[in-house]
């Protein structure tokens, strides 16, 4: 194997200046990428555009003179098109997940373009964001003069992606008559280019390649790549789910929009029949909605479920364990079913040990499942899903049947997982430990989203001192609270969730 040069492009190092520290790598037309730390400007508004008076000057002809700005607000950085703060917006706007956006909170790993929304152009601009403290590292590998570049989990690969869901020799980039192609080596979990699964594809400027939890960007005859250590973002857009047909049909999710950031612990609560489990199963891909889409780190979940399922863990309400096996034996058996076929014995042992340690069951490693307490059995079920090291975890009623003390310990374990970089989303009826959550999703009767935010924000929004009081409110007046939340979200939290316009309705005006 040739010893190709590897260049570290940027790393997400913790910064003391701001909790929402962020840096952006800019792919501007055909010019070499550059990385900019937004905090270094020393101000809360950083403008970008083609005119020389901007803080960040871009060269692409698709960029307006003053195109937009980065704004530091509520401890986070937000990217805004000029339309967010002036009467007329930019010519070509901002594109996220194939939709035009006016503004968006910057999340680690976000990819935002200035481009034709239907066909990416070589002259377009691509912003790649990395939040401070994430530990994510981007590297650059020049392709000029290389006949092929190997990509995989094995350390001998030219681009090593150290994640158990990546095959040892997952894919390769080959040069053929001056053009570069990405080729899937019959891997377990596949290759995605710009949201589409491929076996072989010609690479174009700023193509985004996704391999499980890793992103690679082809630009200027080089590959920029990163294996994400932090959590995964989830965007549910205009989700509608119906059950039954004709007069007996009922809506279980009614135009639900949610945006969950990497590394957040999120609880979904509500009364019986409010659609809690339905929206959870929709976001993890087990239910396809009648309308709307879910994006995992910017990739359409339903179109790429087979490729994404290994980075998503799902723990159902009933325990997924076997009473007559020890914890270790159960995980060993499961690992042979779930991990790639080329996983070595050493890698398998490491995956089992990591899962047991994460759920704090090291002392029960050789214990029979039937001897575990209710809380320990639930932790064992979580360990099963942790074998493939997913950065996104869904749990349906994990605290069901547990006493308050055991529930608190379980929630603390989930909090620790989120603090360690995983995104954790759970359905619960209990309100005892909601203070540990970053966000709470309130689902009202009929699948109406009535609120999404922190516990303190929720209490203020509903005008109560005890979250238990909210249950009756969103059961008896769900449509009213849903409408109020839409108004609240639009006027007070626009930066966190800006309505997005489908790409097919947006036309490039150049």
C-alpha positions in Angstrom: 0.0 0.0 0.0 1.4 3.4 -1.0 2.1 5.8 1.9 0.0 8.7 0.8 0.4 12.1 2.4 -2.3 13.0 5.0 -2.8 16.5 6.1 -4.8 17.5 9.1 -7.1 20.3 7.9 -8.8 21.3 11.1 -9.8 20.0 14.5 -12.7 20.9 16.8 -10.8 22.0 19.9 -12.5 23.2 23.0 -12.5 27.0 23.4 -13.0 28.9 26.5 -14.3 32.0 24.9 -17.9 30.9 24.1 -20.1 27.9 24.7 -21.2 28.1 21.1 -17.8 28.3 19.6 -17.8 27.3 15.9 -15.6 27.2 12.9 -16.4 26.9 9.2 -14.5 25.4 6.3 -15.4 27.1 3.0 -15.3 25.5 -0.4 -15.6 28.6 -2.6 -15.9 27.7 -6.3 -12.7 26.1 -7.5 -10.5 27.9 -5.0 -8.7 26.0 -2.3 -10.8 25.5 0.9 -10.1 27.7 3.9 -11.1 27.3 7.6 -12.2 30.3 9.6 -12.9 30.5 13.4 -16.0 32.7 13.8 -14.9 33.7 17.4 -11.7 35.3 16.1 -13.7 38.2 14.5 -14.5 39.4 18.1 -18.1 40.4 17.3 -21.5 38.9 17.2 -22.3 39.5 13.5 -19.9 38.3 10.8 -21.0 39.2 7.2 -20.1 37.2 4.1 -20.5 38.0 0.4 -18.7 39.0 -2.8 -18.1 42.6 -1.9 -14.7 43.5 -0.3 -16.5 45.2 2.6 -17.6 41.8 4.0 -15.8 40.1 6.9 -15.6 36.9 4.8 -15.1 37.7 1.1 -16.3 35.0 -1.4 -15.4 34.8 -5.1 -18.1 32.6 -6.7 -20.4 34.4 -9.1 -23.3 32.7 -7.4 -22.7 34.8 -4.3 -24.4 38.2 -3.9 -22.5 41.3 -2.9 -23.8 41.0 0.6 -25.1 37.5 0.8 -25.7 36.9 4.5 -24.2 36.7 7.9 -23.2 34.6 10.9 -24.9 35.8 14.1 -24.0 34.7 17.7 -27.3 34.5 19.6 -28.3 32.6 22.7 -24.9 30.9 23.0 -25.1 29.5 19.5 -24.0 30.6 16.0 -26.7 31.1 13.4 -26.3 31.5 9.6 -28.7 33.9 8.0 -29.5 34.8 4.4 -29.8 38.6 3.9 -33.6 38.0 3.7 -33.6 37.5 7.5 -32.5 41.1 8.3 -33.2 43.1 5.1 -36.2 43.6 2.8 -34.5 41.8 -0.1 -32.6 38.6 0.2 -29.6 37.3 -1.7 -30.0 36.1 -5.3 -29.4 32.4 -4.7 -30.1 32.1 -1.0 -28.9 29.3 1.3 -29.6 25.6 0.7 -29.8 23.0 3.5 -31.0 19.4 2.9 -32.1 20.3 -0.6 -34.3 23.1 0.7 -34.0 26.9 0.8 -33.5 28.3 4.3 -33.5 31.8 5.6 -31.7 31.0 8.8 -30.5 28.0 10.8 -28.6 27.3 14.0 -25.2 25.9 13.1 -24.7 22.3 14.2 -21.6 20.2 14.1 -21.3 18.6 10.7 -23.9 20.8 9.0 -23.4 21.3 5.2 -24.9 24.5 3.8 -24.6 25.6 0.2 -24.9 28.7 -2.0 -25.8 26.9 -5.2 -28.5 25.8 -7.6 -30.9 23.9 -5.4 -31.6 21.3 -8.1 -28.2 20.7 -9.6 -25.0 21.5 -7.6 -22.6 23.6 -9.7 -18.8 23.6 -9.6 -19.0 27.3 -9.0 -21.1 26.9 -5.9 -20.1 27.5 -2.3 -20.1 24.8 0.4 -19.9 25.7 4.1 -18.9 22.8 6.4 -19.3 23.5 10.1 -17.5 22.2 13.2 -18.5 23.2 16.7 -15.8 23.8 19.3 -15.1 20.9 21.7 -16.6 18.2 19.4 -13.2 16.5 18.9 -14.1 15.9 15.3 -11.0 16.1 13.0 -11.1 16.8 9.3 -8.2 15.7 7.2 -7.2 16.4 3.6 -5.7 13.8 1.1 -4.6 15.0 -2.3 -5.6 12.8 -5.2 -3.3 14.2 -7.9 -1.0 11.4 -9.1 -2.8 8.7 -7.3 -4.3 5.8 -9.3 -6.5 4.6 -6.4 -7.2 5.5 -2.7 -8.5 2.8 -0.3 -11.2 3.7 2.3 -12.1 1.6 5.3 -11.8 0.5 8.9 -8.4 -1.2 8.4 -5.4 0.8 9.5 -3.6 0.0 6.2 -6.2 2.0 4.3 -5.2 5.4 2.9 -8.3 6.9 4.5 -9.0 5.1 7.8 -12.5 5.5 9.3 -12.3 3.9 12.7 -15.9 2.8 13.3 -17.2 -0.7 13.8 -20.0 -0.2 11.1 -17.4 0.6 8.4 -16.0 -2.5 6.5 -12.3 -3.1 6.7 -11.9 -2.2 3.0 -15.2 -0.4 2.5 -14.6 1.6 -0.8 -12.0 3.1 -3.0 -11.5 6.2 -5.1 -10.0 5.4 -8.5 -8.6 7.6 -11.3 -9.7 6.8 -14.8 -8.6 9.0 -17.7 -8.3 12.0 -15.5 -11.6 11.6 -13.8 -12.2 10.3 -10.2 -14.8 7.6 -9.3 -16.0 6.4 -5.9 -16.5 2.6 -5.9 -18.2 0.5 -3.2 -16.2 -2.7 -2.4 -19.4 -4.7 -1.7 -19.4 -3.2 1.8 -21.8 -4.2 4.5 -23.4 -0.7 4.9 -22.8 0.9 1.5 -21.8 4.3 0.1 -24.0 7.4 -0.3 -23.1 10.3 -2.6 -25.3 13.5 -2.2 -28.0 11.4 -0.5 -28.1 8.7 -3.1 -26.7 5.1 -2.6 -24.1 4.2 -5.2 -22.0 1.3 -6.3 -19.8 3.3 -8.6 -20.1 7.0 -9.5 -18.1 9.8 -11.2 -17.2 12.4 -8.7 -18.0 16.1 -9.3 -16.7 19.2 -7.5 -18.1 19.4 -3.9 -19.7 16.0 -4.0 -20.5 14.8 -0.4 -19.8 11.1 0.3 -21.3 9.5 3.4 -20.1 6.2 4.8 -22.0 5.4 8.0 -21.1 8.2 10.4 -18.3 9.7 8.2 -18.4 12.4 5.6 -15.9 12.9 2.7 -16.0 15.9 0.4 -14.4 15.8 -3.0 -13.0 19.2 -4.0 -10.0 20.6 -5.9 -8.7 17.1 -6.7 -8.6 16.3 -3.0 -10.7 14.5 -0.5 -11.6 16.1 2.9 -12.8 13.5 5.4 -14.1 13.3 9.0 -15.3 10.4 11.2 -17.8 12.1 13.5 -17.3 11.4 17.2 -20.1 13.7 18.3 -23.8 12.9 18.0 -26.1 13.0 14.9 -28.6 15.7 14.1 -32.2 14.7 13.3 -34.6 16.9 11.3 -38.2 15.8 11.0 -40.0 17.9 8.4 -43.8 18.2 8.1 -44.5 14.7 9.3 -48.1 13.5 8.7 -49.0 9.9 9.7 -52.5 8.4 9.3 -54.0 5.2 10.6 -56.9 3.4 9.0 -58.9 4.3 5.9 -62.0 6.2 5.0 -64.2 7.4 7.8 -62.3 5.4 10.4 -58.9 7.0 9.5 -57.2 9.0 12.2 -54.2 11.3 12.2 -51.5 10.2 14.7 -48.9 12.8 13.7 -50.2 16.1 12.4 -47.6 18.2 10.5 -44.9 17.7 13.0 -41.6 19.6 12.6 -38.7 18.8 14.9 -35.0 19.7 14.9 -32.7 17.9 17.3 -29.0 18.8 17.5 -26.1 16.5 18.0 -25.4 15.3 21.5 -28.8 16.3 22.9 -30.9 14.2 25.3 -34.6 14.6 24.2 -37.7 13.3 25.9 -41.0 12.9 24.1 -44.0 13.1 26.4 -47.8 13.4 26.2 -51.0 11.6 27.1 -52.1 8.2 25.7 -52.8 8.3 22.0 -50.8 11.5 21.4 -48.5 9.9 18.9 -45.3 9.7 21.0 -44.2 6.2 19.9 -45.4 7.0 16.4 -43.1 10.0 15.9 -40.3 8.1 17.6 -40.7 5.1 15.2 -40.9 7.6 12.3 -37.7 9.3 13.2 -35.8 6.0 13.5 -37.2 4.7 10.1 -39.5 2.0 11.2 -42.6 3.9 10.1 -42.7 5.8 6.8 -45.0 8.9 7.0 -47.8 9.7 4.6 -46.2 13.1 4.2 -42.8 14.6 5.1 -39.2 13.4 5.5 -36.6 12.7 8.2 -33.0 13.7 7.7 -30.1 12.1 9.6 -27.1 14.4 9.5 -28.6 15.8 6.3 -29.2 12.5 4.6 -32.7 11.3 3.8 -33.5 8.4 6.2 -36.1 6.7 4.2 -34.2 6.8 0.9 -31.0 5.5 2.6 -32.3 3.3 5.5 -30.1 0.3 4.8 -27.0 2.5 4.8 -28.0 4.5 7.9 -29.5 1.8 10.1 -26.1 0.8 11.6 -25.6 4.3 13.0 -29.0 4.3 14.6 -29.9 2.3 17.8 -33.4 1.5 18.8 -34.5 0.0 22.2 -38.1 -1.1 22.3 -40.3 -1.0 25.4 -40.0 -4.8 25.9 -36.5 -6.0 26.8 -34.5 -7.5 24.0 -32.5 -10.0 26.1 -32.3 -13.7 26.6 -32.8 -15.0 30.2 -30.7 -18.1 30.0 -27.5 -16.4 28.7 -25.0 -14.4 30.5 -24.7 -10.7 29.6 -21.4 -11.4 27.9 -22.6 -14.4 25.9 -25.7 -12.6 24.8 -23.7 -9.7 23.5 -21.2 -12.0 21.8 -24.1 -13.8 20.0 -25.6 -10.5 19.0 -22.3 -9.1 17.8 -22.0 -11.9 15.3 -25.3 -10.9 13.8 -24.9 -7.2 13.8 -21.2 -6.3 13.2 -19.6 -6.5 9.7 -18.5 -10.0 8.7 -14.9 -8.9 8.5 -14.9 -7.8 12.2 -11.9 -9.4 14.0 -12.1 -11.2 17.3 -10.2 -8.3 19.0 -12.6 -5.8 17.5 -15.6 -7.8 18.7 -14.3 -8.1 22.2 -13.6 -4.3 22.3 -17.2 -3.6 21.1 -18.6 -5.8 23.8 -16.5 -4.3 26.6 -17.3 -0.8 25.4 -21.1 -1.5 25.4 -21.0 -3.0 28.9 -18.9 -0.1 30.2 -21.3 2.5 28.8 -24.3 1.0 30.6 -22.3 0.5 33.8 -22.7 -3.3 34.0 -19.1 -4.3 34.2 -19.6 -6.2 37.4 -22.5 -8.2 35.8 -20.5 -9.3 32.7 -20.7 -13.0 33.6 -24.2 -12.8 35.3 -27.2 -14.6 33.8 -29.7 -12.2 32.4 -32.5 -13.7 34.5 -30.6 -12.7 37.7 -30.5 -9.0 36.8 -32.9 -6.4 38.3 -35.4 -4.6 36.1 -33.2 -1.6 35.7 -30.2 -3.8 34.9 -32.2 -5.7 32.3 -33.1 -2.4 30.6 -29.4 -1.4 30.6 -28.6 -4.8 29.0 -31.1 -4.1 26.3 -29.4 -0.8 25.7 -26.0 -2.5 25.5 -27.3 -4.7 22.7 -27.8 -1.6 20.6 -24.5 0.0 21.6 -22.6 -2.9 20.0 -22.5 -1.1 16.7 -21.6 2.2 18.5 -24.5 4.2 17.1 -24.3 7.9 17.5 -28.1 8.2 17.6 -30.2 6.2 20.1 -34.0 5.9 20.3 -35.7 4.4 23.4 -39.4 3.6 23.8 -40.5 3.9 27.4 -37.1 2.8 28.9 -38.3 3.7 32.5 -41.5 1.7 32.3 -42.0 -0.4 35.4 -38.9 1.0 37.2 -39.0 2.5 40.7 -38.0 6.2 41.0 -34.5 5.5 42.2 -33.8 3.0 39.4 -35.4 5.4 36.9 -33.1 8.2 38.0 -30.0 6.0 37.6 -31.1 4.9 34.1 -31.7 8.5 33.1 -28.3 9.5 34.4 -26.8 6.8 32.2 -28.6 8.3 29.2 -27.5 11.8 30.2 -23.9 10.5 30.4 -24.2 9.0 26.9 -25.4 12.3 25.5 -22.6 14.2 27.3 -20.2 11.6 25.7 -21.4 12.7 22.2 -24.4 10.5 21.4 -27.8 11.9 20.5 -30.5 10.2 22.7 -34.2 10.5 22.1 -36.7 8.7 24.4 -40.5 8.4 24.9 -41.6 8.5 28.5 -44.7 8.9 30.7 -42.6 9.9 33.7 -41.9 13.5 34.5 -39.5 12.9 37.4 -36.2 13.3 35.6 -37.1 15.7 32.8 -34.7 18.3 34.2 -31.9 16.1 32.9 -33.1 16.6 29.3 -31.9 19.3 26.9 -35.3 19.4 25.1 -38.8 18.1 25.8 -41.2 17.4 23.0 -44.9 17.7 24.1 -47.2 15.7 21.9 -50.9 16.5 22.3 -54.0 14.5 21.4 -54.3 13.8 17.6 -50.6 13.9 17.1 -50.3 17.7 17.5 -46.9 19.1 18.4 -47.6 21.5 21.2 -44.1 22.5 22.3 -40.4 21.6 21.9 -37.8 23.2 24.2 -36.2 23.0 27.6 -38.1 22.3 30.8 -37.8 26.0 31.9 -39.0 27.2 28.5 -41.9 24.8 28.7 -43.1 25.9 32.1 -43.0 29.5 31.0 -44.8 28.7 27.7 -47.7 26.8 29.4 -47.8 29.2 32.4 -47.5 26.4 35.0 -45.1 25.5 37.8 -45.5 21.7 37.5 -45.1 20.0 34.1 -47.7 17.4 35.2 -50.4 20.1 34.7 -49.5 20.3 31.0 -50.9 16.8 30.3 -54.6 17.8 30.6 -53.9 21.0 28.7 -52.5 19.4 25.6 -55.1 16.6 25.8 -58.2 18.8 26.0 -56.9 21.7 23.8 -54.2 20.2 21.6 -55.1 22.1 18.4 -55.0 25.4 20.3 -51.7 24.8 21.9 -50.2 23.5 18.7 -51.3 26.7 16.9 -49.9 28.8 19.8 -46.6 26.9 19.6 -46.3 27.5 15.8 -46.8 31.2 16.4 -44.3 31.2 19.3 -41.7 29.3 17.3 -42.0 31.7 14.4 -41.7 34.8 16.4 -39.4 33.8 19.2 -37.3 30.9 17.9 -36.9 31.5 14.2 -33.2 30.9 14.3 -33.7 27.4 15.8 -36.3 26.2 13.3 -36.8 28.3 10.1 -39.6 27.1 7.8 -38.0 25.5 4.7 -39.1 25.8 1.1 -39.0 22.6 -1.0 -36.2 22.8 -3.5 -38.5 22.3 -6.5 -40.3 25.6 -5.8 -37.0 27.5 -5.7 -35.3 28.5 -8.9 -31.9 29.8 -9.5 -32.3 33.3 -10.8 -28.9 33.8 -12.4 
